[in-house]
Amino acid sequence: MSILFFILFYVLSLMGEKWAKQGVLSVIADMWLANIILTFIGLIFLRQARADARLFDSDFYNVIWDKLRRRFSKTA
């Protein structure tokens, strides 16, 4: 799991650096992009762990996926 987070951090860092060179956003925002995104992901995992939820159970993510699919299929 930690390897996946490192790869995600690395990709987001490279993307932020590329956007900074292109001038898409400010340099400060682009360089902190990976940290900001991973902070929110970490907070979600922290909330799940404190609630003693099933983080690595596939049924948990299937239920969330089905809820999202139903919500967006009704609005479309």
N, CA, C and O atoms as a GROMACS GRO file, in nm:
protein
  304
    1MET      N    1   0.082  -0.119   0.000
    1MET     CA    2   0.000   0.000   0.000
    1MET      C    3   0.087   0.126   0.000
    1MET      O    4   0.056   0.224  -0.067
    2SER      N    5   0.195   0.121   0.075
    2SER     CA    6   0.282   0.238   0.082
    2SER      C    7   0.350   0.265  -0.052
    2SER      O    8   0.377   0.381  -0.086
    3ILE      N    9   0.376   0.161  -0.129
    3ILE     CA   10   0.436   0.180  -0.261
    3ILE      C   11   0.338   0.251  -0.353
    3ILE      O   12   0.378   0.336  -0.432
    4LEU      N   13   0.210   0.217  -0.343
    4LEU     CA   14   0.109   0.285  -0.425
    4LEU      C   15   0.100   0.433  -0.389
    4LEU      O   16   0.087   0.518  -0.476
    5PHE      N   17   0.106   0.463  -0.259
    5PHE     CA   18   0.102   0.603  -0.217
    5PHE      C   19   0.226   0.678  -0.264
    5PHE      O   20   0.216   0.795  -0.302
    6PHE      N   21   0.341   0.613  -0.261
    6PHE     CA   22   0.462   0.679  -0.310
    6PHE      C   23   0.452   0.706  -0.460
    6PHE      O   24   0.489   0.815  -0.505
    7ILE      N   25   0.402   0.610  -0.536
    7ILE     CA   26   0.386   0.630  -0.680
    7ILE      C   27   0.288   0.743  -0.707
    7ILE      O   28   0.312   0.826  -0.794
    8LEU      N   29   0.176   0.746  -0.633
    8LEU     CA   30   0.080   0.854  -0.648
    8LEU      C   31   0.142   0.989  -0.614
    8LEU      O   32   0.121   1.087  -0.686
    9PHE      N   33   0.220   0.995  -0.506
    9PHE     CA   34   0.287   1.119  -0.468
    9PHE      C   35   0.385   1.163  -0.577
    9PHE      O   36   0.391   1.281  -0.611
   10TYR      N   37   0.460   1.069  -0.630
   10TYR     CA   38   0.559   1.100  -0.732
   10TYR      C   39   0.492   1.154  -0.860
   10TYR      O   40   0.538   1.252  -0.918
   11VAL      N   41   0.385   1.088  -0.902
   11VAL     CA   42   0.314   1.131  -1.023
   11VAL      C   43   0.254   1.270  -1.002
   11VAL      O   44   0.264   1.356  -1.090
   12LEU      N   45   0.192   1.292  -0.887
   12LEU     CA   46   0.133   1.423  -0.859
   12LEU      C   47   0.240   1.531  -0.849
   12LEU      O   48   0.218   1.645  -0.892
   13SER      N   49   0.356   1.498  -0.794
   13SER     CA   50   0.465   1.595  -0.787
   13SER      C   51   0.515   1.631  -0.926
   13SER      O   52   0.539   1.749  -0.955
   14LEU      N   53   0.532   1.531  -1.012
   14LEU     CA   54   0.575   1.559  -1.148
   14LEU      C   55   0.472   1.640  -1.225
   14LEU      O   56   0.507   1.729  -1.302
   15MET      N   57   0.345   1.608  -1.203
   15MET     CA   58   0.239   1.682  -1.269
   15MET      C   59   0.239   1.828  -1.221
   15MET      O   60   0.224   1.920  -1.302
   16GLY      N   61   0.257   1.849  -1.091
   16GLY     CA   62   0.264   1.984  -1.038
   16GLY      C   63   0.383   2.061  -1.091
   16GLY      O   64   0.372   2.180  -1.122
   17GLU      N   65   0.496   1.995  -1.103
   17GLU     CA   66   0.616   2.060  -1.157
   17GLU      C   67   0.595   2.098  -1.304
   17GLU      O   68   0.636   2.206  -1.347
   18LYS      N   69   0.532   2.009  -1.380
   18LYS     CA   70   0.505   2.036  -1.521
   18LYS      C   71   0.410   2.154  -1.535
   18LYS      O   72   0.432   2.242  -1.619
   19TRP      N   73   0.304   2.157  -1.453
   19TRP     CA   74   0.209   2.269  -1.458
   19TRP      C   75   0.273   2.400  -1.415
   19TRP      O   76   0.239   2.506  -1.466
   20ALA      N   77   0.368   2.392  -1.320
   20ALA     CA   78   0.437   2.513  -1.276
   20ALA      C   79   0.522   2.569  -1.390
   20ALA      O   80   0.528   2.691  -1.409
   21LYS      N   81   0.588   2.482  -1.464
   21LYS     CA   82   0.670   2.527  -1.576
   21LYS      C   83   0.585   2.584  -1.689
   21LYS      O   84   0.628   2.675  -1.759
   22GLN      N   85   0.464   2.530  -1.706
   22GLN     CA   86   0.375   2.579  -1.811
   22GLN      C   87   0.297   2.702  -1.768
   22GLN      O   88   0.238   2.771  -1.851
   23GLY      N   89   0.296   2.730  -1.639
   23GLY     CA   90   0.224   2.846  -1.589
   23GLY      C   91   0.074   2.824  -1.576
   23GLY      O   92  -0.003   2.920  -1.583
   24VAL      N   93   0.032   2.700  -1.557
   24VAL     CA   94  -0.110   2.669  -1.544
   24VAL      C   95  -0.165   2.728  -1.415
   24VAL      O   96  -0.269   2.795  -1.416
   25LEU      N   97  -0.098   2.706  -1.305
   25LEU     CA   98  -0.133   2.762  -1.175
   25LEU      C   99  -0.009   2.830  -1.117
   25LEU      O  100   0.097   2.831  -1.180
   26SER      N  101  -0.024   2.884  -0.999
   26SER     CA  102   0.093   2.945  -0.935
   26SER      C  103   0.192   2.835  -0.895
   26SER      O  104   0.154   2.720  -0.876
   27VAL      N  105   0.315   2.872  -0.884
   27VAL     CA  106   0.421   2.776  -0.853
   27VAL      C  107   0.398   2.714  -0.715
   27VAL      O  108   0.418   2.594  -0.697
   28ILE      N  109   0.358   2.794  -0.619
   28ILE     CA  110   0.337   2.743  -0.484
   28ILE      C  111   0.224   2.640  -0.483
   28ILE      O  112   0.238   2.534  -0.421
   29ALA      N  113   0.114   2.669  -0.550
   29ALA     CA  114   0.000   2.575  -0.554
   29ALA      C  115   0.038   2.446  -0.626
   29ALA      O  116  -0.001   2.338  -0.584
   30ASP      N  117   0.114   2.458  -0.734
   30ASP     CA  118   0.153   2.339  -0.809
   30ASP      C  119   0.247   2.248  -0.730
   30ASP      O  120   0.235   2.126  -0.736
   31MET      N  121   0.339   2.308  -0.656
   31MET     CA  122   0.435   2.226  -0.583
   31MET      C  123   0.373   2.164  -0.458
   31MET      O  124   0.424   2.062  -0.410
   32TRP      N  125   0.267   2.221  -0.404
   32TRP     CA  126   0.200   2.165  -0.288
   32TRP      C  127   0.082   2.076  -0.328
   32TRP      O  128   0.014   2.022  -0.240
   33LEU      N  129   0.057   2.059  -0.457
   33LEU     CA  130  -0.058   1.983  -0.505
   33LEU      C  131  -0.060   1.840  -0.451
   33LEU      O  132  -0.163   1.794  -0.402
   34ALA      N  133   0.051   1.770  -0.458
   34ALA     CA  134   0.057   1.631  -0.412
   34ALA      C  135   0.030   1.623  -0.263
   34ALA      O  136  -0.042   1.534  -0.217
   35ASN      N  137   0.088   1.714  -0.186
   35ASN     CA  138   0.068   1.711  -0.041
   35ASN      C  139  -0.078   1.739  -0.004
   35ASN      O  140  -0.132   1.675   0.086
   36ILE      N  141  -0.140   1.833  -0.073
   36ILE     CA  142  -0.279   1.867  -0.043
   36ILE      C  143  -0.371   1.750  -0.074
   36ILE      O  144  -0.458   1.716   0.007
   37ILE      N  145  -0.354   1.689  -0.191
   37ILE     CA  146  -0.439   1.576  -0.230
   37ILE      C  147  -0.420   1.458  -0.136
   37ILE      O  148  -0.517   1.396  -0.094
   38LEU      N  149  -0.294   1.426  -0.103
   38LEU     CA  150  -0.269   1.312  -0.016
   38LEU      C  151  -0.312   1.341   0.128
   38LEU      O  152  -0.341   1.248   0.203
   39THR      N  153  -0.316   1.467   0.168
   39THR     CA  154  -0.367   1.501   0.301
   39THR      C  155  -0.514   1.466   0.311
   39THR      O  156  -0.557   1.408   0.410
   40PHE      N  157  -0.592   1.500   0.208
   40PHE     CA  158  -0.734   1.467   0.210
   40PHE      C  159  -0.756   1.316   0.206
   40PHE      O  160  -0.845   1.265   0.275
   41ILE      N  161  -0.677   1.244   0.128
   41ILE     CA  162  -0.688   1.098   0.125
   41ILE      C  163  -0.652   1.041   0.262
   41ILE      O  164  -0.719   0.949   0.310
   42GLY      N  165  -0.549   1.094   0.324
   42GLY     CA  166  -0.509   1.049   0.457
   42GLY      C  167  -0.615   1.076   0.562
   42GLY      O  168  -0.638   0.994   0.650
   43LEU      N  169  -0.681   1.192   0.552
   43LEU     CA  170  -0.788   1.223   0.648
   43LEU      C  171  -0.907   1.129   0.631
   43LEU      O  172  -0.970   1.091   0.730
   44ILE      N  173  -0.936   1.092   0.507
   44ILE     CA  174  -1.044   0.995   0.484
   44ILE      C  175  -1.009   0.860   0.546
   44ILE      O  176  -1.092   0.798   0.612
   45PHE      N  177  -0.885   0.814   0.525
   45PHE     CA  178  -0.842   0.687   0.585
   45PHE      C  179  -0.838   0.696   0.737
   45PHE      O  180  -0.871   0.598   0.804
   46LEU      N  181  -0.800   0.811   0.791
   46LEU     CA  182  -0.797   0.828   0.936
   46LEU      C  183  -0.938   0.820   0.994
   46LEU      O  184  -0.960   0.758   1.097
   47ARG      N  185  -1.033   0.883   0.927
   47ARG     CA  186  -1.172   0.877   0.972
   47ARG      C  187  -1.223   0.733   0.968
   47ARG      O  188  -1.291   0.688   1.061
   48GLN      N  189  -1.189   0.662   0.861
   48GLN     CA  190  -1.232   0.523   0.850
   48GLN      C  191  -1.169   0.436   0.959
   48GLN      O  192  -1.235   0.349   1.015
   49ALA      N  193  -1.042   0.460   0.988
   49ALA     CA  194  -0.973   0.380   1.089
   49ALA      C  195  -1.028   0.409   1.228
   49ALA      O  196  -1.041   0.318   1.310
   50ARG      N  197  -1.060   0.534   1.256
   50ARG     CA  198  -1.116   0.569   1.388
   50ARG      C  199  -1.254   0.510   1.407
   50ARG      O  200  -1.292   0.476   1.519
   51ALA      N  201  -1.329   0.496   1.301
   51ALA     CA  202  -1.462   0.438   1.309
   51ALA      C  203  -1.456   0.285   1.302
   51ALA      O  204  -1.559   0.218   1.302
   52ASP      N  205  -1.334   0.231   1.296
   52ASP     CA  206  -1.312   0.087   1.286
   52ASP      C  207  -1.385   0.030   1.165
   52ASP      O  208  -1.446  -0.077   1.171
   53ALA      N  209  -1.378   0.104   1.054
   53ALA     CA  210  -1.444   0.062   0.931
   53ALA      C  211  -1.356  -0.036   0.854
   53ALA      O  212  -1.239  -0.057   0.885
   54ARG      N  213  -1.416  -0.094   0.754
   54ARG     CA  214  -1.347  -0.193   0.672
   54ARG      C  215  -1.273  -0.122   0.559
   54ARG      O  216  -1.331  -0.098   0.453
   55LEU      N  217  -1.147  -0.088   0.579
   55LEU     CA  218  -1.071  -0.014   0.479
   55LEU      C  219  -1.035  -0.099   0.358
   55LEU      O  220  -1.042  -0.052   0.244
   56PHE      N  221  -0.996  -0.221   0.381
   56PHE     CA  222  -0.944  -0.303   0.272
   56PHE      C  223  -1.042  -0.413   0.231
   56PHE      O  224  -1.001  -0.511   0.170
   57ASP      N  225  -1.167  -0.397   0.265
   57ASP     CA  226  -1.269  -0.492   0.225
   57ASP      C  227  -1.334  -0.443   0.096
   57ASP      O  228  -1.382  -0.330   0.089
   58SER      N  229  -1.334  -0.526  -0.006
   58SER     CA  230  -1.382  -0.483  -0.137
   58SER      C  231  -1.532  -0.451  -0.136
   58SER      O  232  -1.578  -0.369  -0.215
   59ASP      N  233  -1.608  -0.514  -0.048
   59ASP     CA  234  -1.751  -0.486  -0.042
   59ASP      C  235  -1.779  -0.341  -0.004
   59ASP      O  236  -1.874  -0.280  -0.055
   60PHE      N  237  -1.697  -0.285   0.082
   60PHE     CA  238  -1.712  -0.146   0.123
   60PHE      C  239  -1.703  -0.053   0.002
   60PHE      O  240  -1.786   0.037  -0.014
   61TYR      N  241  -1.604  -0.074  -0.082
   61TYR     CA  242  -1.584   0.012  -0.199
   61TYR      C  243  -1.688  -0.016  -0.308
   61TYR      O  244  -1.724   0.074  -0.383
   62ASN      N  245  -1.736  -0.139  -0.316
   62ASN     CA  246  -1.842  -0.170  -0.413
   62ASN      C  247  -1.971  -0.097  -0.378
   62ASN      O  248  -2.041  -0.048  -0.466
   63VAL      N  249  -2.002  -0.089  -0.248
   63VAL     CA  250  -2.122  -0.019  -0.205
   63VAL      C  251  -2.110   0.130  -0.238
   63VAL      O  252  -2.206   0.190  -0.288
   64ILE      N  253  -1.994   0.189  -0.211
   64ILE     CA  254  -1.973   0.331  -0.243
   64ILE      C  255  -1.984   0.354  -0.392
   64ILE      O  256  -2.046   0.451  -0.436
   65TRP      N  257  -1.925   0.266  -0.472
   65TRP     CA  258  -1.929   0.279  -0.618
   65TRP      C  259  -2.073   0.271  -0.669
   65TRP      O  260  -2.113   0.348  -0.757
   66ASP      N  261  -2.151   0.178  -0.614
   66ASP     CA  262  -2.291   0.166  -0.655
   66ASP      C  263  -2.372   0.290  -0.618
   66ASP      O  264  -2.456   0.334  -0.696
   67LYS      N  265  -2.347   0.346  -0.500
   67LYS     CA  266  -2.417   0.468  -0.458
   67LYS      C  267  -2.384   0.584  -0.551
   67LYS      O  268  -2.472   0.660  -0.591
   68LEU      N  269  -2.257   0.598  -0.585
   68LEU     CA  270  -2.217   0.707  -0.676
   68LEU      C  271  -2.277   0.688  -0.815
   68LEU      O  272  -2.322   0.783  -0.878
   69ARG      N  273  -2.277   0.565  -0.862
   69ARG     CA  274  -2.331   0.537  -0.994
   69ARG      C  275  -2.481   0.567  -0.999
   69ARG      O  276  -2.530   0.624  -1.096
   70ARG      N  277  -2.554   0.528  -0.893
   70ARG     CA  278  -2.698   0.557  -0.888
   70ARG      C  279  -2.724   0.706  -0.880
   70ARG      O  280  -2.817   0.756  -0.944
   71ARG      N  281  -2.644   0.778  -0.803
   71ARG     CA  282  -2.664   0.922  -0.789
   71ARG      C  283  -2.644   0.996  -0.920
   71ARG      O  284  -2.722   1.084  -0.955
   72PHE      N  285  -2.538   0.959  -0.993
   72PHE     CA  286  -2.509   1.030  -1.118
   72PHE      C  287  -2.593   0.980  -1.235
   72PHE      O  288  -2.611   1.052  -1.333
   73SER      N  289  -2.646   0.859  -1.226
   73SER     CA  290  -2.732   0.812  -1.335
   73SER      C  291  -2.870   0.877  -1.326
   73SER      O  292  -2.935   0.893  -1.429
   74LYS      N  293  -2.915   0.915  -1.207
   74LYS     CA  294  -3.043   0.982  -1.193
   74LYS      C  295  -3.038   1.126  -1.242
   74LYS      O  296  -3.135   1.176  -1.297
   75THR      N  297  -2.923   1.193  -1.222
   75THR     CA  298  -2.911   1.332  -1.262
   75THR      C  299  -2.882   1.346  -1.410
   75THR      O  300  -2.907   1.452  -1.467
   76ALA      N  301  -2.831   1.242  -1.473
   76ALA     CA  302  -2.796   1.254  -1.615
   76ALA      C  303  -2.914   1.227  -1.705
   76ALA      O  304  -2.900   1.233  -1.827
   0.00000   0.00000   0.00000
